[in-house]
Amino acid sequence: LSKAPMGGDSQPAKIAKYLLKGYCLLNEYCPNGQNVPLVRSREGVLLCCCDDPTCPYKEDKPPTAAVAASPRLATAAAEPVSTTPPSDCPMKVSVSSPSACAALETAPMSPSGGFQPRLRTNGSSTTAGVAGEVELTLQGPSFQFSCTRLAVQHGHRARLLGGSFAVRVRLGTDGQVVDLSGLREAVGEGCRRLHECVLVPEQGRGVQVSRAAGQVMVACEDGVRFEFPERDCLVLPTAAGTSPEELAAGLLESAMSSGAMEELRGSGRARWMEVTVADGMAMEATIRKSCS
């Protein structure tokens, strides 16, 4: 990264301001070879903080020093936007609204045992029950898993990769109070299903999977063979592999087909859902799907 020009912010300072606004730092760099990492907004817009005017991702307007323009940070300035449920279910639930400076207030437990987020606002433009998109975020200890993945890529040697992952779920709603206990349980069950398993792609290119005598055998096109106890394996019906992107897509489809999500979609309260899977190396993959 280069030093700042006279009277301007350095590139690291610009990137830091974008991160404070909720942007995500990527493991992708300026396509013009400036060795500056790209950042991505929640809407998926890529920006580059380099000083090269020919860069296709050049920022149109440098970030300002004021970070209160971020809806999430404006929310935090008013009062905390997250709450921790009882110790028997340590789940973080946060709420943010792009149209108002809102804060999460812990609501009474629902009959099913889940928290019902309730909005309180500093202004009158948005309140709970008024139409307007509200984003709900679910994450916590039950949204984590560790596994061993058989990574298979055509033309490359098959490898066994171990790692730990954290899952974050974002749900766009119409602003109505919703019960998230069913969705939380569905995603948590998906994480428990993956935990401490050897993940094998059944339809991977150049891979033949067979079962015999309680064992799962995997023969790869490069001649490498693996054999695992069947009770420790989870054979996934996928051809693309076991990358974080595939894990996120699988968890998203599983949650979308759950009874809790079907109810939310049927009521028209859920607009979109997003699942992010992050590994211990600060790399993450995000998949979003419309609920319409």
N, C-alpha and C positions, 0 to 999 in steps of 0.2 A: 504494500500500500504506500502511496506517495504522500509527501508532506502537504500541508495545506498551503494554497496560494495566499499571497498577501491579502489580509482582510477577510479571509474566508475560513470555513471549517475544514478540518482534515477529513479525509475519507472515512477513517474509523469513527470520527465524531458524527458524521452524517449517518453512517450505518446505525450507530447507537441510538440516534434520534428516531430513526424509522422503527427500530426494535421496540422502543418505548411506546410507539404508536400502535403496536400490535403486529408489525410485520414479522415474517419468518426469514431467518438467515439460511440460505441454501448452500449446498456443496457444489454450486455451479458458479463459474466465473465469467467476467466480461468477455464477450466473444471477440473483442478487438485486441485481446492479449494484454490487458492492463493489470491482470492479477488482482482484480477487485471482485469479491464475492457478491452475487446478486441477492436481493431481498424480494420477498413476495408478499403482497397484501392479502387480506382475507378473501378478497374477490378474485385472487389469482393473477393480479397484475404484477409483472416483473419490473424491477427498477435496478439501475446500476448507478453507483455513486462516483463513477470515474469522471474525469474532466475531459474526456474525449467527445467532442460534439457529434462525431459520426457514429457513436455507439447506438445500436437500435433500441437499447433499454435505458438511454440517458434520461435522467430525471428532468421533467419539464420545469419543476419549481423546487428549489432546495428546501429541505425541511426547516421549519422554524423551531426556535428553542423552546417554545411553549408546548408542553405535552398535554395540556388540559383539553386539546382539541380531540383527543382520542376518546370515544364514547366510554370505553372500558375504564380508562384512567379517570375520566370525569366522574364516573360512578364511584370509583374507589375513593376519590377525594371527598365525596359526600359522606359515605360510610361504607363499611366492608360489604363486598358483594359475594361473600361466600359464607357458608355455615357448615359445621361439622355435626352430623347426626350422632346419636348415642353410640357408645363404645362398641355395641354389638353390631353396628353397621357403619363403620367409619368411612362415609362417602362424602365427597365434596360436591356440592351443587351450587353453581353460580348462574347469575342471570344478568344479561346486559341488553339494553334497548338502544338502538341507534337514534331514536327520535326523542329521547328524554334522558335526564340525569337520574337514573333509577338505582335503587339498592334492594338487595334481597333481604327479606324479613322472614325469620323462621316462623312457619305457619304450624298449626296443630297437625298432629299425625292423622293421616287418612285412615279410614276403617281397615284398609288392607295393610297398614303398617308403614306406608311410605310418606315421605315429606311432600307437602304441597307448597311449592314456592309461591310467595305472594309479593307483589311489587309495591313499593312505596316510592313516590316521586317527590322531587323538590318543586316541580312546576305542575301545571294543570294540563299539559299537552298530551300526556299519556298516563293512564292508570290501568290497573288490572281489570280486564274485561272489555277494554276499548280496543277496536281493531288496530293493528300495527304490529309488525314483526318483533318478536322477542326471542332472543337466543338463550337456550339453556345448555349448560355444560355439565357433564357427568364424568367424574374421574375419582380414583381412590385406590386403596390397597387391593380391593377385590377385582380391580381392572388391570391386574398384572399377571404375567405368566413367564415361565422359563421353559425352554424346549431345546431339542436338538433337531436341526433341519438338514435334510438331504438336499443339497443345492445341485441341481442338474441344469446345465446349459449346453446347448448343441455346439460341438466343436471345442468344448473345454472339459477338463477333468472333473468328474463328480467329486464333491467334497461334503464332509460332515461339518456343520457349523453349529456351535452352541451359543446361546445368548438369552438375555432377559429382556422382556418387552413391557411397555406400559401403554395402556389404551385410553384414549380420550374420545368421548362422544359429544357431539354438538347437535342440538335439535332446534330448528327454527319453527316457532309456533305463532299463532295469531294473537297472542297476548292473554289468552284465557288461562286461568289456573288449571294446571294439569297434574295428574298423579303419575310420577315417574317410577314408582316402585316396581311395576311390572317390567318396564324397559331396563331398569337397572339390573334386575334379576336375570333377564334374558342375556344381556351382555356379559354379566358375571359368569353365567353358566357356560357361555362360549369360551371365556378365558380359562375356566376350570377344565374344560374339555381339552384344551391345548397344553395345559400345564404338565411339565415333566414327561412329555411324550417325545418320541422320535417321529417327526413328520415326514411322510414319504409321498411324493406326487405319483399317483397311480398311472396317469396318462402322460407322463413326461416324455419328451422326444428322446429316443434312443435309450429308453428305460423299459425293462421288463420286470414286472412285479409278480411274484408267485407266493403261495402259502402252502406249507406242509409241516405236519408234526408240531404244530404250535409255533412255527417260525415264519417270518416274512423274509423272503429272499429277493434281492434286487440285483439284477444284472445290467450293467451299463455298456454302452456301445464301445467304450474304450477298453473293455475287458475287465474292468474293476467290478468286484462282487461284494455285496454287503449282506449280512444276515443278522436279524434282530429278533428277540422274543416278541411274539405277536401281541402279548398283553401290554407291552411297552410302546407299541406303534399306533399311530393314527394315520391310516392311509387316506389321503385326500383325493377326491375325484376331480383332479385338476391336471391340465396339461402344461400350465405356465410355470409351475414350480412352487416353492415355499418361501418366496421373497416377502419382505414386509408389505409390499403392495398387494400381494395375493392374500396375506393374512388379514389385512384391513378389508379387502373386498369380501372375504369369506365371513368375517364378523359382521360386516354391514348387511349382507344378504340374510344372515341368520337372524339378526335383530329386526330387520324389516319384515320378515315372515313370522315373527312372534305374535302371539295373541294380543299383547299389550300395544304393539305398534299398529296392528290391524285395527284396533279400536280407535287409536288416535287418528289414523288416516281416514277411517270411516266417518269420524266426527268432523273432519275438515280442520282440526286444530293444528295438525302437523303439516308443515310446508316442505321441509327438506330435512335430511339427516346426513351427518358426516361422521366418519370414524377415522381416527388417526392412530397408527401404531408406531411407537418410537422405541428404538433399541438403546442399549447402554452407551453407544458411541455418538449419541446426540443426532442420529439420523432418524428421519421419520417419513412415513408415507400416509397420505390422506386421500380418502375416497368419499365423494359426496353423491347423493342421489335424491332426486325430487320425490316427494310423497304424492304427487298428483297422478 
